[in-house]
Amino acid sequence: MISVFLREQRRYTQDELVNLLQCTEEKAVRILRRLKEYGVLKAVRADDTQRSLTDLVDDDVEIADVEIGENEYLYVFTFVGVITIEGRVLKCYPKYLPDATDPKPALKQVLKVLEKYNSREQIIRMYNETSDSSAFNMLAVMLFLLQDYFECGAYTNTQDIIETNGSGDILWDKTINETFTLLSNNRPYYPELLTVKRVVDDFDYFKRLHECILTRCTAELRDADLLDLFDILGVDISDEELEDFGETEYILDRIAKELNVQFNTRKQLLLKTLYAFVANSSTLDDLDCFSMFGTNSFNLVWERVCADVLDNQLQKPIGGLRLPVPLAEQYRAKRHKKLIELIDKPEWIGEDPDNGAFSKTAEDTLIPDLVTIVNVDGEYQFIIFDAKYYNLQLEPNKKLRGQPGIESITKQYLYQLAYKPFVDAHGITNVKNCFLMPTTGDTVIVKGKVSLAMLSNLNLQDIQIRLVPAKLMYRHYLENTKLDVGALRL
């Protein structure tokens, strides 16, 4: 299989993609059309402005079909992860990584982050859905089967063997009813004890089938150069072929019958996955195979990483927060409310000709990405973070590019305004506002700040900008540890 690295949000010409995919224009166009169908590729106008951008907004996207020899459009991947399609492995790495670097080590870490991020849903994404079709996601199933094997081992069925005077548990009912009894001083003695020994059936049909499929998955991923990328060891434990287990219908019937007698949750999930694998049996380089592991919304992953690593306290009851003083009297009745619930909701007031004015409270309101209250060198800080997945260009002799929009700036000021009564009531005088953006560096970069005069004049804090090392944040996220907020130098 042909493997290629592609950068998220980079503008590619059709000729560049033909060369990268190492195929004819006709095949490249077919691949691009399928990628557009599954929402991982967008087309934008081919002009100098688009060529210099690192982000994509909906207004830029052109609704146009992909045609052979087309130079009117540039193509943008809006996906981070791995895609397999028609014998090609597309390894899409995040947009903050420069083109010149070797993206493999960074992408390996990103894939582990995606795996943990997706594990919260506890589902296997067996199908890639579009508006009018779906495709079996063979890659996701293969990865699940291998990861499940390393966690739980091969599928097993056990046999209970009854022995005489064995080393297993004694079957007292069977011993009493079926063996000869000696009586002495009105006490029974049993010269022979019936015991049970539980052994694993190494020749069980489903154990062999599971091992065969694991070996096949290993060979497929090795051929696609994905074992190392996903940091998975190979499993070469079977010499059998899938055809050795019978026709497809026979295998599926055997699995369905086994499902009816198994009540272990892990075994049920594994059997269902094996069933799906056999029913949709194909290889990653098949013409019709389209598989992917990753996300179209890496900004949400970045938000989750920042929230976990910087100890987001929005979902904590205010009665359990560490504050410099006891909870203020006006908040004691609300001690069970979460910090996020202190933000006011819009109140809509209507006029009723008969009964006068009435009001309705809207459900939606301002929702910060993360808020944390920390004690830094004996001083409490109330910090409002906004995780921004942007490539900011803020340099002396270059045009400002890749910055968050005005709505992000105004909301960040309003978050501070919303929490001002709570902060003042508890004597916290140090309030910080901060945008967090990923960088490939090894240290936190103090990039500057953004201000809006009409809101700064209300004694609200300007928004500081920090570029934080993505690999450091991911390491903390994967290890379930926290980053010292002091390292941000706010």
Summary of the structure (lengths in Angstrom):
residues: 490
radius of gyration: 30.2
end to end distance: 48.2
largest distance: 105.4
contacts: 1383
relative contact order: 0.10
helix: 37%
strand: 24%
